[in-house]
């Protein structure tokens, strides 16, 4: 989170999160928390400034919720 999404202008925004390889990556794409562009469009978290603890906590909560809903 801190390396891929938190910076104001992440390197390779829109391409920094793999589509597979870890359940969290799948969850990020499913919940539109995969890049700053999706965060702005779907969650109203604008780009151009570092993500604070509150925004990072929100993103983690969204991902956890999605993962919990898919557990058998």
Secondary structure, 3 states (H helix, E strand, C coil): CCCCCCCCCCCCCCCCCCCCCCHHHHHHHHCCCCCHHHHHHHHCCCCCCCCCHHHHHHHHHHHHHHHHHCCC
